[in-house]
């Protein structure tokens, strides 16, 4: 039997079922056909982060619990997988696991391609995986169910676990939980609200929940209207909570996500790195519209942080869905502040 040249082939040769999830930006499942095309360099990786494809691989044989690898594979300047690195990774896996990928994962600690996701992404990944495979949720799920099903939101929240909140958000279709979370969101203590919004940003949101999130975002935004002390200070509204709301709309119907992005970008008083990083990292689909991308880049340029501008512009250009729009802008008349930032960035690149 010939040695496999792709991860999919390795797992198929081992007679394993498997699922692939992107962890680079949002925790998002990649279909088998999509991942096969990525492995064959027939398409760029759709969600690059720091020129890497950060993925979770869950694989199992019949009646077995899934094994999991967390992996970061390097991408070239076109966003394609570096085939030499893929070959090296496959070779390592075959050697380290004695050609049986379902053995213990302890050897993976020395794998140069292994990563340890952040706690929030790890919780969401396990919640989505178990929900999609109809596996039992964690022990923290039941307390979260009880909490969201009640109405005493100020009581008992300190004992909630992030994994339980993630399990709840991954199962909104069950037990009337979508309605429960809509009812609860405006009443949650801030620590629970932030944790819940952080989980929702990885979930597909229906129209009603998206409307609730947008209304809460608007309500928070309006707290600052007419209360500006100076041009850089929006008193009354919590910018970090606004950022959490717009991130939570990442996988909502695009009309709600786009409205939220436009509302926040159109107010220069809210111009802050935290908000712009969130939009680029979670809501980049909203920036495929040229006018909206120009507004985003203008706000970014107005911060006068050259390194942040260069980093986020490079990040957006590497996204296959945004790259054409971003490159077209370079040949069009732009606001002077944005032109200056782009020129400064290009000069910096030439000096390297």
Secondary structure, DSSP 8 states (H G I E B T S, - for coil): ----SSHHHHHHHTT-EEEEEE-SSS-EEE-HHHHHHHHTTSS--TT-BTTEEEEEEEEE-TT---EEEEEEEEB-TTS-B-HHHHHHHHHHHHHHTTT-TTS-SGGGGG-TTB----HHHHHHHHHHHHHHTT----TTHHHHHHHHHSS-TTSSGGG--HHHHHHHHTTTTSTTHHHHHHHHGGGS-HHHHHHHHHHHTTS---HHHHHHHHHHHHHHHHTTTT--SBTTB-TTS-HHHHHHHHHHTTTS-HHHHHHHHHHHHT-GGG--HHHHHHHHHH-GGGGGSHHHHHHHHHHHHHTT-HHHHHHHHHHHHTSHHHHHHHHHHTTS---HHHHHHHHHHHHHHHH-
